[in-house]
């Protein structure tokens, strides 16, 4: 499972780099077309907004998988041994209890509703369901990463008891 996680980390990292590169090229084209050609591109603003949503959601999942998510770490840094391990397990469970209903179930519901209503973006005419698909996808990634962390924390207890 840990080797799969490292491979997944590489894939997600490459996806983030590609999204960022496309976003940089898109914004560069927007500035060039507006100030040099004097004919602003019509799609670049909308595309950069959607790319930023994807970058933010996927980046948050990636960072959660690296254990670097935003946190107040006063208590974990003060604790050691079994108390720290138990606290980290509780934190992982709380994250899972957030991710499942909000990101996975809520995000899937959002994708479903926008797909059924056939909502499209104003300029690109892209189905908004495609844009919103990153929410449940990122939720699944966060869930996977937290489950891997939980398994590692549980194995630490088993190895200490042996």
N, C-alpha and C positions, 0 to 999 in steps of 0.2 A: 504494500500500500504506500509506503514511503517513497519507493522508486517511482511509482505512478505519480505521486504528488510532485516529485522533482521534474518529471517530464511535463506534467500539466503546468507547472510554474513557468517552464521555458516557453510553452505554447502561448500562455496568457501574456507573458512578457513580450513575445514577438507581436501578438495582436495589439498590445498597447503601443508598441513602437510604430506599427503600421498606422494605427489610428492617429497618433500624434503627427507622424510625417504627412499624412493626407491633410490633417488639419492645418499644419504649417503651410503647405502648398496652397491650400484653399484660401487662407487668409492673405497670403502673399499675392495671389492672383486678384483677390478682392481689392487690396490696396493699389496694386499696379493698374488694374482696369479703371479704378475710380480716379486716381491722381495723374496717371501718365496718359492713358488712352482717353480719359475724360468721358468714358461710357461705362458706368458701374455695372458689374455683372449682377444678374437678377437672382441667382441661386446661391451665391456664396454665403450670404448671411444665414440663411436657413440651414444650409449644410453644416456650417461651423457650429451652430447651436446644437444640432443633433449629434455631431461628433463629440462635442463637449459632454453631452449627457452620457454617451457610450464610454468615453474616456473616464469620466468620474465614477460611474457605476462599476466598470470593469477594474479600474484602478483601486477602488475601495475593496473589492473582493481579493485582488492580488495582495494588497497590503495586509488584509486580515489573514491571509494564508501565510504571510511572512511573520506574523505576530507583531506587526508594527502599527496596528490600528490605533486610532486616537483613544487614549485612555488616561485616567488619573491613576498613576501607579504608586501612590504613596504607600498604601497597605502592602501590595505585593513585594515592594523593595524592602520593607521592614520585616517581613516574615521569612522563615527558612524552613526547610525540611517538609514534614508532613502537613503542617498548617498551610504553607505556601502552595503545595500540590493540591490540597483540597480547595483552596480559594480559586486557583486557576481552573479547576474543574467546574466550580460554580459559575465562574465567569463564562466559560465555554457553553454551559447549559443555558445561561441567560441569553447569550447571543443566539443560540439555536432557537430558543423560545421566541425571539424577536424575528429572526429570519424566516421561519416557516410561515407564520400568518401574514406578515407584512410584505416581505419581498417575494416569496414564492407564490403563496396563495393570492395575495392582493395584486401582485404584478401579473400573474396569470389571468386573473379576472379583468384587469385593465386591458391586457392584450386581447382577450376574448371580446370584450365590449367594443373596443375600437375596430376589431376585425369585423364583427357583426354589423356595426354601424357604417362600415366602409369609410371611415374618416381618412382623409388624405391631407398631406401637407399643402400649404397654399401655393408655393412656388414649384417645388419638385414633383408634386402630385404623387408622392411616395406614401403608401399606406402607413399610417401612424403606428399600427400594430408592429411593424418591423422596427420602428424606433424604440418602442416600449418593451420589446422582447429582451432587451438587455437587463431589465429589472429582475425578472424571474431567473434568467440565466446567471446573473451575478449572485442572486440568492442561493442558487444551487451550488455555486462555487464556494461561497462562504460556508454553507452547510457542510460540504465535503471537507473543507479545511478544518472546521471546528471538530468534526467527527474524528479526523486524523489526530488532531491535538489531544482529544479526549482519550483515544486509544493509547497514545504515547504516554499520557499521564497515568493511565491505569496500569500500563506495563511497568512504569517506574515503581509503583507500589508492589506489584508482583515480584519484581526483581529485588526489592528491598526485603520482602518477606522470605525469599529463598535463602 
